Amino acid sequence: MRLNRKQKTDLKAAVIAGTAAGVVSGLVKLGWENVLPPRTAERDSTNPPQKLLQQFGIPEKVTHATYSYSGHKLPWVSYLMHFGFSTSFAIIYEVLSQNRPYLRVGSGAIFGLAIWVAFHIGIMPMMKTVPAAEDQPTEEHISEALGHIAWMWTNDIVGRELYHRLTAKK
């Protein structure tokens, strides 16, 4: 019996599990924002992903590009950013948590809150992508904080289960 020996992480399985978890959790976060919209309609006319891209010099005609589905105009560039962020952090979480199980404390909830604080309270306000934390409405903080908990909880459950299935001995 081996004690205190970490099993080697199957990086390919962790990346696959993280990618799948990121897509599913991205859908969860989009659904969450339909129930508890984080921003006013006026502030959402150019959402944070669109504003960030514009800050990097990408023209509005690109950042606001849409596709139509069932009579709705949907912002495909925003979705690309949304799912890129979700999937990137889900992969990072899944890979790192294989050897650092403390990251899974709270089934991802604490990690999700840390990401919210880092980006919505720190980085994006410093970059002027969103208003300073004290200038954001309380509803935005509530929606984003709870949404990030639900998002990372989903990453934890989907990623952990899929990793287990991919690495289980047959």
HUQUICOR-V645900 format. One record per residue. N is the residue number from 0. PHI is phi in whole degrees, -180 to 180 (none if undefined). PSI is psi in whole degrees, 0 to 359 (NA if undefined). NEAR is the number of other ideal C-beta (glycine too) atoms within 10 Angstrom. Layout:
# HUQUICOR-V645900
n | phi | psi | near
N | PHI | PSI | NEAR
N | PHI | PSI | NEAR
This chain:
# HUQUICOR-V645900
n | phi | psi | near
0 | none | 130 | 3
1 | -102 | 126 | 6
2 | -107 | 146 | 4
3 | 58 | 25 | 4
4 | -106 | 124 | 7
5 | -79 | 140 | 10
6 | -77 | 149 | 9
7 | -68 | 135 | 8
8 | -73 | 134 | 16
9 | -87 | 96 | 14
10 | -60 | 318 | 11
11 | -61 | 315 | 10
12 | -65 | 321 | 19
13 | -65 | 320 | 23
14 | -68 | 317 | 15
15 | -63 | 313 | 17
16 | -63 | 317 | 28
17 | -65 | 321 | 27
18 | -64 | 311 | 17
19 | -62 | 316 | 21
20 | -62 | 320 | 30
21 | -64 | 322 | 27
22 | -67 | 312 | 15
23 | -64 | 315 | 20
24 | -69 | 330 | 30
25 | -63 | 321 | 22
26 | -66 | 320 | 15
27 | -60 | 314 | 19
28 | -65 | 321 | 21
29 | -62 | 317 | 16
30 | -63 | 318 | 11
31 | -57 | 315 | 21
32 | -71 | 342 | 17
33 | -77 | 331 | 7
34 | -84 | 316 | 8
35 | -126 | 81 | 13
36 | -59 | 129 | 14
37 | -77 | 336 | 23
38 | -124 | 157 | 18
39 | -68 | 161 | 11
40 | -59 | 321 | 7
41 | -63 | 314 | 7
42 | -71 | 339 | 17
43 | -89 | 356 | 15
44 | -62 | 328 | 10
45 | -127 | 103 | 15
46 | -78 | 167 | 21
47 | -55 | 318 | 20
48 | -61 | 320 | 19
49 | -65 | 315 | 22
50 | -63 | 317 | 18
51 | -59 | 313 | 16
52 | -62 | 320 | 21
53 | -65 | 325 | 16
54 | -64 | 334 | 11
55 | -92 | 9 | 8
56 | 93 | 7 | 6
57 | -81 | 128 | 13
58 | -67 | 152 | 10
59 | -57 | 325 | 12
60 | -62 | 334 | 7
61 | -86 | 312 | 11
62 | -65 | 335 | 20
63 | -103 | 13 | 17
64 | -63 | 142 | 15
65 | -132 | 166 | 13
66 | -126 | 160 | 11
67 | -107 | 137 | 8
68 | -146 | 125 | 9
69 | 53 | 38 | 5
70 | 82 | 4 | 5
71 | -108 | 141 | 8
72 | -92 | 121 | 11
73 | -117 | 137 | 11
74 | -81 | 89 | 18
75 | -64 | 328 | 12
76 | -68 | 318 | 18
77 | -62 | 318 | 21
78 | -65 | 322 | 15
79 | -61 | 315 | 13
80 | -65 | 315 | 18
81 | -58 | 309 | 19
82 | -74 | 331 | 17
83 | -64 | 316 | 13
84 | -64 | 311 | 17
85 | -60 | 313 | 24
86 | -69 | 319 | 20
87 | -59 | 312 | 13
88 | -72 | 330 | 23
89 | -67 | 320 | 29
90 | -65 | 313 | 21
91 | -57 | 313 | 17
92 | -61 | 313 | 28
93 | -67 | 316 | 30
94 | -65 | 310 | 19
95 | -66 | 321 | 16
96 | -71 | 346 | 23
97 | -63 | 325 | 23
98 | -114 | 359 | 11
99 | -132 | 73 | 11
100 | -61 | 341 | 10
101 | -61 | 338 | 8
102 | -65 | 337 | 19
103 | -87 | 4 | 20
104 | -55 | 132 | 11
105 | 74 | 19 | 14
106 | 53 | 40 | 16
107 | 95 | 348 | 28
108 | -61 | 316 | 18
109 | -68 | 319 | 15
110 | -60 | 316 | 26
111 | -61 | 317 | 27
112 | -63 | 322 | 17
113 | -63 | 319 | 13
114 | -65 | 317 | 18
115 | -59 | 309 | 20
116 | -60 | 312 | 15
117 | -58 | 314 | 11
118 | -92 | 313 | 19
119 | -85 | 335 | 22
120 | -101 | 331 | 18
121 | -107 | 282 | 12
122 | -62 | 307 | 12
123 | -65 | 320 | 19
124 | -64 | 321 | 17
125 | -62 | 325 | 10
126 | -83 | 355 | 13
127 | 66 | 27 | 10
128 | -78 | 324 | 19
129 | -130 | 163 | 24
130 | -63 | 163 | 13
131 | -55 | 150 | 11
132 | -52 | 318 | 14
133 | -71 | 345 | 7
134 | -97 | 358 | 9
135 | -85 | 142 | 19
136 | -65 | 152 | 13
137 | -56 | 321 | 7
138 | -59 | 325 | 13
139 | -67 | 316 | 20
140 | -62 | 317 | 15
141 | -63 | 310 | 12
142 | -61 | 313 | 18
143 | -69 | 317 | 25
144 | -63 | 309 | 16
145 | -66 | 324 | 17
146 | -64 | 322 | 22
147 | -70 | 328 | 24
148 | -65 | 311 | 20
149 | -62 | 320 | 17
150 | -62 | 308 | 31
151 | -75 | 331 | 32
152 | -62 | 318 | 18
153 | -64 | 316 | 24
154 | -58 | 316 | 32
155 | -62 | 310 | 24
156 | -67 | 310 | 15
157 | -68 | 314 | 21
158 | -64 | 315 | 30
159 | -63 | 314 | 19
160 | -67 | 316 | 13
161 | -67 | 319 | 20
162 | -59 | 315 | 24
163 | -59 | 315 | 11
164 | -67 | 322 | 10
165 | -71 | 333 | 14
166 | -107 | 359 | 15
167 | -65 | 140 | 8
168 | -73 | 135 | 3
169 | -94 | NA | 2
